[in-house]
Amino acid sequence: MSKKKDNFPKTKVKNPEPKISNPDWIIWAAWADRISFEEIFEKTGKRESEVIKIMRRSLKPNSFKLWRKRVHTKSIKNRKMFAKSREKLNRQKIIDSEY
């Protein structure tokens, strides 16, 4: 007998999320824009400096440079920087709405 087909289509993801127990999860999470270093620390116990060392060992030199540049410019990878940028945006919205 054949398996019953689902009514919902399966979404194929190019890079699906690995299990947290898998060491590749840290690399996957470090590349993900919406996962902050604080969340990586909460789930794995690895600090930002340790994640950077893992990425340096795991990636090709040019890929590591691109990742560092990307992480440095994305405020969302750090909760404090993200909160500050959100606060700044909210203040700008208030100023714009007054005029």
MMTF fields as JSON, N, C-alpha, C and O atoms, coordinates in Angstrom:
{
  "mmtfVersion": "1.0.0",
  "mmtfProducer": "UNKNOWN",
  "numBonds": 395,
  "numAtoms": 396,
  "numGroups": 99,
  "numChains": 1,
  "numModels": 1,
  "chainsPerModel": [1],
  "groupsPerChain": [99],
  "chainIdList": ["A"],
  "bondAtomList": [4, 2, 8, 6, 12, 10, 16, 14, 20, 18, 24, 22, 28, 26, 32, 30, 36, 34, 40, 38, 44, 42, 48, 46, 52, 50, 56, 54, 60, 58, 64, 62, 68, 66, 72, 70, 76, 74, 80, 78, 84, 82, 88, 86, 92, 90, 96, 94, 100, 98, 104, 102, 108, 106, 112, 110, 116, 114, 120, 118, 124, 122, 128, 126, 132, 130, 136, 134, 140, 138, 144, 142, 148, 146, 152, 150, 156, 154, 160, 158, 164, 162, 168, 166, 172, 170, 176, 174, 180, 178, 184, 182, 188, 186, 192, 190, 196, 194, 200, 198, 204, 202, 208, 206, 212, 210, 216, 214, 220, 218, 224, 222, 228, 226, 232, 230, 236, 234, 240, 238, 244, 242, 248, 246, 252, 250, 256, 254, 260, 258, 264, 262, 268, 266, 272, 270, 276, 274, 280, 278, 284, 282, 288, 286, 292, 290, 296, 294, 300, 298, 304, 302, 308, 306, 312, 310, 316, 314, 320, 318, 324, 322, 328, 326, 332, 330, 336, 334, 340, 338, 344, 342, 348, 346, 352, 350, 356, 354, 360, 358, 364, 362, 368, 366, 372, 370, 376, 374, 380, 378, 384, 382, 388, 386, 392, 390],
  "bondOrderList": [1, 1, 1, 1, 1, 1, 1, 1, 1, 1, 1, 1, 1, 1, 1, 1, 1, 1, 1, 1, 1, 1, 1, 1, 1, 1, 1, 1, 1, 1, 1, 1, 1, 1, 1, 1, 1, 1, 1, 1, 1, 1, 1, 1, 1, 1, 1, 1, 1, 1, 1, 1, 1, 1, 1, 1, 1, 1, 1, 1, 1, 1, 1, 1, 1, 1, 1, 1, 1, 1, 1, 1, 1, 1, 1, 1, 1, 1, 1, 1, 1, 1, 1, 1, 1, 1, 1, 1, 1, 1, 1, 1, 1, 1, 1, 1, 1, 1],
  "groupList": [{"groupName": "MET", "atomNameList": ["N", "CA", "C", "O"], "elementList": ["N", "C", "C", "O"], "formalChargeList": [0, 0, 0, 0], "bondAtomList": [1, 0, 2, 1, 3, 2], "bondOrderList": [1, 1, 2], "singleLetterCode": "M", "chemCompType": "L-PEPTIDE LINKING"}, {"groupName": "SER", "atomNameList": ["N", "CA", "C", "O"], "elementList": ["N", "C", "C", "O"], "formalChargeList": [0, 0, 0, 0], "bondAtomList": [1, 0, 2, 1, 3, 2], "bondOrderList": [1, 1, 2], "singleLetterCode": "S", "chemCompType": "L-PEPTIDE LINKING"}, {"groupName": "LYS", "atomNameList": ["N", "CA", "C", "O"], "elementList": ["N", "C", "C", "O"], "formalChargeList": [0, 0, 0, 0], "bondAtomList": [1, 0, 2, 1, 3, 2], "bondOrderList": [1, 1, 2], "singleLetterCode": "K", "chemCompType": "L-PEPTIDE LINKING"}, {"groupName": "ASP", "atomNameList": ["N", "CA", "C", "O"], "elementList": ["N", "C", "C", "O"], "formalChargeList": [0, 0, 0, 0], "bondAtomList": [1, 0, 2, 1, 3, 2], "bondOrderList": [1, 1, 2], "singleLetterCode": "D", "chemCompType": "L-PEPTIDE LINKING"}, {"groupName": "ASN", "atomNameList": ["N", "CA", "C", "O"], "elementList": ["N", "C", "C", "O"], "formalChargeList": [0, 0, 0, 0], "bondAtomList": [1, 0, 2, 1, 3, 2], "bondOrderList": [1, 1, 2], "singleLetterCode": "N", "chemCompType": "L-PEPTIDE LINKING"}, {"groupName": "PHE", "atomNameList": ["N", "CA", "C", "O"], "elementList": ["N", "C", "C", "O"], "formalChargeList": [0, 0, 0, 0], "bondAtomList": [1, 0, 2, 1, 3, 2], "bondOrderList": [1, 1, 2], "singleLetterCode": "F", "chemCompType": "L-PEPTIDE LINKING"}, {"groupName": "PRO", "atomNameList": ["N", "CA", "C", "O"], "elementList": ["N", "C", "C", "O"], "formalChargeList": [0, 0, 0, 0], "bondAtomList": [1, 0, 2, 1, 3, 2], "bondOrderList": [1, 1, 2], "singleLetterCode": "P", "chemCompType": "L-PEPTIDE LINKING"}, {"groupName": "THR", "atomNameList": ["N", "CA", "C", "O"], "elementList": ["N", "C", "C", "O"], "formalChargeList": [0, 0, 0, 0], "bondAtomList": [1, 0, 2, 1, 3, 2], "bondOrderList": [1, 1, 2], "singleLetterCode": "T", "chemCompType": "L-PEPTIDE LINKING"}, {"groupName": "VAL", "atomNameList": ["N", "CA", "C", "O"], "elementList": ["N", "C", "C", "O"], "formalChargeList": [0, 0, 0, 0], "bondAtomList": [1, 0, 2, 1, 3, 2], "bondOrderList": [1, 1, 2], "singleLetterCode": "V", "chemCompType": "L-PEPTIDE LINKING"}, {"groupName": "GLU", "atomNameList": ["N", "CA", "C", "O"], "elementList": ["N", "C", "C", "O"], "formalChargeList": [0, 0, 0, 0], "bondAtomList": [1, 0, 2, 1, 3, 2], "bondOrderList": [1, 1, 2], "singleLetterCode": "E", "chemCompType": "L-PEPTIDE LINKING"}, {"groupName": "ILE", "atomNameList": ["N", "CA", "C", "O"], "elementList": ["N", "C", "C", "O"], "formalChargeList": [0, 0, 0, 0], "bondAtomList": [1, 0, 2, 1, 3, 2], "bondOrderList": [1, 1, 2], "singleLetterCode": "I", "chemCompType": "L-PEPTIDE LINKING"}, {"groupName": "TRP", "atomNameList": ["N", "CA", "C", "O"], "elementList": ["N", "C", "C", "O"], "formalChargeList": [0, 0, 0, 0], "bondAtomList": [1, 0, 2, 1, 3, 2], "bondOrderList": [1, 1, 2], "singleLetterCode": "W", "chemCompType": "L-PEPTIDE LINKING"}, {"groupName": "ALA", "atomNameList": ["N", "CA", "C", "O"], "elementList": ["N", "C", "C", "O"], "formalChargeList": [0, 0, 0, 0], "bondAtomList": [1, 0, 2, 1, 3, 2], "bondOrderList": [1, 1, 2], "singleLetterCode": "A", "chemCompType": "L-PEPTIDE LINKING"}, {"groupName": "ARG", "atomNameList": ["N", "CA", "C", "O"], "elementList": ["N", "C", "C", "O"], "formalChargeList": [0, 0, 0, 0], "bondAtomList": [1, 0, 2, 1, 3, 2], "bondOrderList": [1, 1, 2], "singleLetterCode": "R", "chemCompType": "L-PEPTIDE LINKING"}, {"groupName": "GLY", "atomNameList": ["N", "CA", "C", "O"], "elementList": ["N", "C", "C", "O"], "formalChargeList": [0, 0, 0, 0], "bondAtomList": [1, 0, 2, 1, 3, 2], "bondOrderList": [1, 1, 2], "singleLetterCode": "G", "chemCompType": "PEPTIDE LINKING"}, {"groupName": "LEU", "atomNameList": ["N", "CA", "C", "O"], "elementList": ["N", "C", "C", "O"], "formalChargeList": [0, 0, 0, 0], "bondAtomList": [1, 0, 2, 1, 3, 2], "bondOrderList": [1, 1, 2], "singleLetterCode": "L", "chemCompType": "L-PEPTIDE LINKING"}, {"groupName": "HIS", "atomNameList": ["N", "CA", "C", "O"], "elementList": ["N", "C", "C", "O"], "formalChargeList": [0, 0, 0, 0], "bondAtomList": [1, 0, 2, 1, 3, 2], "bondOrderList": [1, 1, 2], "singleLetterCode": "H", "chemCompType": "L-PEPTIDE LINKING"}, {"groupName": "GLN", "atomNameList": ["N", "CA", "C", "O"], "elementList": ["N", "C", "C", "O"], "formalChargeList": [0, 0, 0, 0], "bondAtomList": [1, 0, 2, 1, 3, 2], "bondOrderList": [1, 1, 2], "singleLetterCode": "Q", "chemCompType": "L-PEPTIDE LINKING"}, {"groupName": "TYR", "atomNameList": ["N", "CA", "C", "O"], "elementList": ["N", "C", "C", "O"], "formalChargeList": [0, 0, 0, 0], "bondAtomList": [1, 0, 2, 1, 3, 2], "bondOrderList": [1, 1, 2], "singleLetterCode": "Y", "chemCompType": "L-PEPTIDE LINKING"}],
  "groupTypeList": [0, 1, 2, 2, 2, 3, 4, 5, 6, 2, 7, 2, 8, 2, 4, 6, 9, 6, 2, 10, 1, 4, 6, 3, 11, 10, 10, 11, 12, 12, 11, 12, 3, 13, 10, 1, 5, 9, 9, 10, 5, 9, 2, 7, 14, 2, 13, 9, 1, 9, 8, 10, 2, 10, 0, 13, 13, 1, 15, 2, 6, 4, 1, 5, 2, 15, 11, 13, 2, 13, 8, 16, 7, 2, 1, 10, 2, 4, 13, 2, 0, 5, 12, 2, 1, 13, 9, 2, 15, 4, 13, 17, 2, 10, 10, 3, 1, 9, 18],
  "groupIdList": [1, 2, 3, 4, 5, 6, 7, 8, 9, 10, 11, 12, 13, 14, 15, 16, 17, 18, 19, 20, 21, 22, 23, 24, 25, 26, 27, 28, 29, 30, 31, 32, 33, 34, 35, 36, 37, 38, 39, 40, 41, 42, 43, 44, 45, 46, 47, 48, 49, 50, 51, 52, 53, 54, 55, 56, 57, 58, 59, 60, 61, 62, 63, 64, 65, 66, 67, 68, 69, 70, 71, 72, 73, 74, 75, 76, 77, 78, 79, 80, 81, 82, 83, 84, 85, 86, 87, 88, 89, 90, 91, 92, 93, 94, 95, 96, 97, 98, 99],
  "secStructList": [7, 7, 7, 7, 7, 7, 1, 1, 7, 7, 7, 7, 7, 1, 1, 7, 7, 7, 7, 6, 6, 1, 6, 2, 2, 2, 2, 2, 2, 2, 2, 7, 6, 6, 7, 7, 2, 2, 2, 2, 2, 2, 2, 2, 7, 7, 7, 2, 2, 2, 2, 2, 2, 2, 2, 2, 2, 2, 1, 7, 2, 2, 2, 2, 2, 2, 2, 2, 2, 2, 2, 2, 2, 7, 4, 4, 4, 1, 2, 2, 2, 2, 2, 2, 2, 2, 2, 2, 2, 2, 2, 2, 2, 2, 2, 2, 2, 2, 7],
  "xCoordList": [0.836, 0.0, 0.872, 1.973, 0.377, 1.124, 0.741, -0.337, 1.636, 1.383, 0.32, 0.165, -0.403, -1.406, -0.692, 0.239, -1.123, -0.502, -1.05, -2.229, -0.172, -0.59, -1.376, -1.146, -2.305, -3.054, -2.248, -2.572, -1.196, -0.394, 0.888, 1.505, 1.286, 2.543, 3.727, 3.686, 4.749, 5.957, 6.82, 7.086, 7.25, 8.109, 9.546, 10.042, 10.192, 11.586, 12.448, 12.332, 13.305, 14.182, 15.584, 16.042, 16.249, 17.589, 18.532, 19.283, 18.489, 19.326, 18.437, 18.245, 17.887, 17.007, 17.778, 18.992, 17.051, 17.682, 18.129, 17.311, 19.429, 19.889, 19.434, 19.0, 19.537, 19.174, 20.203, 21.375, 19.748, 20.641, 21.801, 22.89, 21.586, 22.66, 23.768, 24.888, 23.457, 24.419, 25.337, 24.845, 26.658, 27.571, 27.322, 27.658, 26.74, 26.439, 25.361, 25.202, 24.624, 23.581, 24.183, 23.596, 25.336, 25.987, 26.328, 26.117, 26.848, 27.186, 25.916, 25.872, 24.89, 23.613, 23.031, 22.574, 23.051, 22.493, 23.317, 22.764, 24.627, 25.49, 25.203, 25.291, 24.864, 24.531, 23.141, 22.872, 22.242, 20.858, 20.797, 21.359, 20.119, 20.049, 19.182, 19.449, 18.167, 17.211, 17.6, 16.857, 18.741, 19.19, 20.367, 21.42, 20.171, 21.225, 22.267, 22.031, 23.417, 24.453, 23.964, 24.377, 23.097, 22.548, 21.704, 21.76, 20.926, 20.121, 21.008, 20.72, 22.079, 23.022, 23.628, 23.783, 23.969, 24.532, 23.52, 23.873, 22.263, 21.231, 21.02, 20.766, 21.123, 20.841, 22.048, 21.902, 23.257, 24.44, 25.486, 26.34, 25.434, 26.451, 27.707, 28.689, 27.695, 28.853, 28.704, 27.681, 29.724, 29.724, 30.067, 30.474, 29.896, 30.152, 31.572, 31.78, 32.556, 33.949, 34.173, 34.942, 33.504, 33.631, 32.973, 33.488, 31.841, 31.157, 32.053, 32.144, 32.705, 33.618, 34.763, 35.146, 35.306, 36.385, 35.901, 36.609, 34.692, 34.119, 33.938, 34.261, 33.421, 33.201, 34.532, 34.627, 35.546, 36.866, 37.441, 38.031, 37.26, 37.768, 36.964, 37.519, 35.659, 34.763, 34.625, 34.366, 34.793, 34.566, 35.879, 36.96, 35.745, 36.896, 37.227, 36.348, 38.486, 38.871, 37.991, 37.598, 37.682, 36.868, 35.427, 34.814, 34.891, 33.54, 33.489, 32.51, 34.547, 34.599, 34.606, 33.909, 35.392, 35.437, 34.072, 33.642, 33.386, 32.042, 31.068, 30.254, 31.164, 30.289, 30.547, 29.604, 31.815, 32.156, 31.638, 31.093, 31.804, 31.317, 29.797, 29.248, 29.137, 27.679, 27.207, 26.267, 27.856, 27.481, 27.747, 26.977, 28.837, 29.205, 28.192, 27.926, 27.633, 26.683, 25.248, 24.407, 24.942, 23.58, 23.435, 24.04, 22.639, 22.455, 21.61, 21.607, 20.906, 20.002, 20.75, 20.166, 22.015, 22.786, 23.149, 23.601, 22.956, 23.254, 22.019, 21.587, 21.448, 20.188, 20.274, 19.347, 21.372, 21.503, 21.539, 20.872, 22.322, 22.391, 21.037, 20.63, 20.336, 19.026, 18.028, 17.238, 18.066, 17.153, 17.422, 16.486, 18.698, 19.048, 18.575, 18.043, 18.771, 18.353, 16.831, 16.309, 16.114, 14.657, 14.176, 13.241, 14.831, 14.48, 14.687, 13.862, 15.796, 16.103, 15.044, 14.608, 14.635, 13.596, 12.262, 11.565, 11.923, 10.664, 10.67, 9.663, 11.801, 11.903, 11.753, 11.105, 12.36, 12.27, 10.826, 10.38, 10.108, 8.693, 7.871, 6.993, 8.144, 7.419, 7.695, 6.778, 8.95, 9.328, 8.673, 8.151, 8.71, 8.101, 6.595, 6.023, 5.952, 4.491, 4.04, 2.898, 4.925, 4.579, 4.521, 3.841, 5.228, 5.28, 4.295, 4.214],
  "yCoordList": [-1.191, 0.0, 1.244, 1.251, 2.265, 3.523, 4.391, 4.248, 5.279, 6.208, 7.21, 7.556, 7.667, 8.699, 10.015, 10.398, 10.689, 11.96, 13.071, 13.088, 13.991, 15.166, 16.106, 16.177, 16.823, 17.829, 19.105, 19.938, 19.252, 20.462, 20.194, 19.141, 21.135, 20.933, 21.059, 21.832, 20.315, 20.389, 21.521, 21.616, 22.372, 23.468, 22.972, 22.467, 23.12, 22.716, 23.937, 24.959, 23.815, 24.902, 24.564, 23.428, 25.561, 25.329, 24.877, 23.915, 25.57, 25.221, 25.02, 25.956, 23.817, 23.608, 23.718, 23.519, 24.035, 24.212, 22.859, 21.948, 22.714, 21.472, 21.39, 22.385, 20.232, 20.065, 20.788, 20.886, 21.296, 22.058, 21.193, 21.71, 19.89, 19.004, 18.867, 18.474, 19.189, 19.114, 20.342, 21.465, 20.151, 21.313, 22.287, 23.466, 21.811, 22.687, 23.71, 24.695, 23.492, 24.442, 25.81, 26.837, 25.833, 27.113, 27.875, 29.085, 27.182, 27.832, 28.323, 29.441, 27.486, 27.882, 29.108, 30.046, 29.097, 30.207, 31.477, 32.576, 31.333, 32.505, 33.169, 34.392, 32.396, 32.956, 33.563, 34.477, 33.056, 33.54, 34.954, 35.226, 35.851, 37.242, 37.433, 38.324, 36.62, 36.825, 36.147, 36.225, 35.491, 34.838, 35.631, 35.724, 36.196, 37.027, 36.152, 34.973, 36.75, 36.029, 35.653, 34.633, 36.47, 36.161, 34.888, 34.069, 34.724, 33.507, 32.28, 31.204, 32.442, 31.336, 30.946, 29.761, 31.938, 31.662, 30.939, 29.994, 31.385, 30.757, 29.291, 28.46, 28.972, 27.61, 26.686, 25.481, 27.251, 26.394, 26.668, 25.819, 27.836, 28.187, 28.775, 29.017, 29.008, 29.581, 31.096, 31.609, 31.796, 33.259, 33.719, 32.922, 35.021, 35.583, 35.29, 34.926, 35.442, 35.193, 33.727, 33.428, 32.822, 31.399, 31.091, 30.289, 31.73, 31.547, 32.061, 31.437, 33.179, 33.733, 32.751, 32.549, 32.144, 31.166, 29.949, 29.444, 29.483, 28.343, 28.692, 27.895, 29.881, 30.309, 30.451, 30.096, 30.961, 31.132, 29.765, 29.618, 28.763, 27.42, 26.73, 25.975, 26.988, 26.228, 26.806, 26.067, 28.104, 28.749, 28.98, 28.999, 29.151, 29.563, 30.996, 31.72, 31.426, 32.774, 33.886, 34.796, 33.823, 34.876, 34.835, 35.881, 33.635, 33.498, 34.057, 34.696, 33.814, 34.346, 35.872, 36.51, 36.459, 37.921, 38.484, 39.488, 37.843, 38.288, 38.18, 39.074, 37.072, 36.881, 37.953, 38.529, 38.219, 39.229, 40.603, 41.341, 40.943, 42.224, 42.296, 43.321, 41.204, 41.149, 41.265, 42.004, 40.542, 40.577, 41.957, 42.455, 42.565, 43.882, 44.952, 45.884, 44.813, 45.822, 45.533, 46.43, 44.296, 43.938, 44.168, 43.464, 45.146, 45.418, 44.344, 44.241, 43.557, 42.571, 41.4, 40.673, 41.206, 40.114, 40.387, 39.486, 41.614, 41.971, 42.663, 43.682, 42.136, 42.668, 44.135, 44.902, 44.531, 45.929, 46.871, 47.906, 46.512, 47.349, 47.39, 48.432, 46.255, 46.188, 47.075, 47.781, 47.036, 47.87, 49.353, 50.144, 49.727, 51.125, 51.573, 52.673, 50.716, 51.097, 51.191, 52.054, 50.316, 50.38, 51.666, 52.319, 52.007, 53.225, 54.45, 55.363, 54.455, 55.564, 55.67, 56.768, 54.518, 54.51, 55.027, 55.792, 54.603, 55.046, 56.554, 57.225, 57.089, 58.526, 59.268, 60.312, 58.716, 59.336, 59.325, 60.288, 58.258, 58.183, 59.233, 59.847, 59.45, 60.449, 61.85, 62.659, 62.13, 63.433, 63.659, 64.738, 62.614, 62.745, 62.929, 63.666, 62.286, 62.399, 63.757, 64.161, 64.456, 65.772, 66.833, 67.85, 66.588, 67.578, 67.287, 68.025],
  "zCoordList": [0.0, 0.0, 0.0, 0.551, -0.609, -0.643, 0.549, 1.126, 0.895, 2.004, 1.614, 0.443, 2.607, 2.374, 2.076, 2.785, 1.046, 0.682, 1.562, 1.916, 1.903, 2.671, 1.774, 0.567, 2.386, 1.642, 1.457, 0.61, 2.255, 2.202, 1.422, 1.582, 0.588, -0.14, 0.812, 1.769, 0.549, 1.361, 0.838, -0.36, 1.743, 1.365, 1.369, 2.376, 0.252, 0.159, 0.421, -0.256, 1.406, 1.797, 1.315, 1.432, 0.777, 0.262, 1.377, 1.211, 2.505, 3.652, 4.872, 5.648, 5.061, 6.208, 7.521, 7.57, 8.566, 9.878, 10.423, 10.553, 10.749, 11.368, 12.829, 13.409, 13.392, 14.811, 15.676, 15.313, 16.831, 17.711, 18.196, 18.446, 18.333, 18.782, 17.737, 18.063, 16.494, 15.408, 15.449, 15.556, 15.366, 15.369, 14.225, 14.334, 13.133, 12.005, 12.34, 11.619, 13.417, 13.8, 14.114, 13.772, 14.753, 15.096, 13.82, 13.746, 12.826, 11.558, 10.873, 10.359, 10.87, 10.266, 10.967, 10.312, 12.301, 13.078, 12.898, 12.87, 12.776, 12.589, 11.242, 11.137, 10.215, 8.906, 8.89, 8.112, 9.754, 9.762, 10.326, 11.387, 9.623, 10.049, 11.295, 12.101, 11.457, 12.546, 13.853, 14.832, 13.884, 15.119, 15.668, 15.038, 16.847, 17.441, 18.142, 18.407, 18.436, 19.163, 20.566, 21.118, 21.129, 22.447, 22.4, 23.317, 21.335, 21.187, 20.976, 21.5, 20.214, 20.021, 21.371, 21.664, 22.185, 23.507, 24.399, 25.105, 24.362, 25.187, 24.817, 25.69, 23.53, 23.084, 23.121, 23.327, 22.921, 22.829, 23.903, 24.16, 24.53, 25.509, 24.88, 25.582, 23.576, 22.872, 22.797, 22.344, 23.242, 23.18, 21.763, 20.917, 21.523, 20.193, 19.731, 18.574, 20.617, 20.23, 19.854, 18.941, 20.555, 20.221, 18.871, 18.092, 18.604, 17.318, 16.197, 15.14, 16.419, 15.413, 15.142, 13.989, 16.195, 16.016, 15.231, 14.359, 15.543, 14.82, 13.354, 12.473, 13.095, 11.713, 10.977, 9.802, 11.646, 11.017, 10.619, 9.548, 11.503, 11.206, 10.108, 9.31, 10.067, 9.19, 7.79, 6.84, 7.65, 6.357, 5.617, 6.206, 4.325, 3.528, 3.924, 4.392, 3.747, 4.175, 3.604, 4.334, 2.319, 1.721, 2.249, 2.464, 2.455, 3.006, 4.417, 4.804, 5.188, 6.55, 6.524, 7.312, 5.62, 5.515, 5.15, 5.718, 4.202, 3.819, 4.996, 5.225, 5.738, 6.898, 7.957, 8.5, 8.248, 9.26, 8.837, 9.658, 7.579, 7.073, 7.219, 7.623, 6.887, 6.979, 8.425, 8.718, 9.32, 10.741, 11.325, 12.147, 10.896, 11.425, 11.02, 11.78, 9.828, 9.354, 9.763, 9.71, 10.173, 10.58, 12.078, 12.886, 12.435, 13.857, 14.529, 15.755, 13.758, 14.328, 14.973, 15.777, 14.642, 15.224, 16.678, 17.384, 17.128, 18.509, 19.081, 18.543, 20.15, 20.686, 21.082, 20.82, 21.708, 22.142, 20.947, 20.945, 19.931, 18.727, 18.033, 17.52, 18.017, 17.378, 18.111, 17.484, 19.455, 20.246, 19.993, 19.867, 19.918, 19.659, 18.278, 18.125, 17.273, 15.921, 15.831, 15.125, 16.536, 16.565, 17.246, 16.784, 18.342, 19.07, 18.181, 18.16, 17.45, 16.552, 15.445, 15.1, 14.893, 13.863, 14.404, 13.738, 15.61, 16.215, 16.458, 16.228, 16.921, 17.123, 15.796, 15.726, 14.746, 13.426, 12.923, 12.299, 13.187, 12.785, 13.494, 12.889, 14.781, 15.557, 15.015, 14.876, 14.714, 14.18, 12.816, 12.536, 11.964, 10.632, 10.711, 9.908, 11.649, 11.745, 12.29, 12.075, 12.988, 13.529, 12.418, 12.557, 11.34, 10.253, 9.183, 8.201]
}
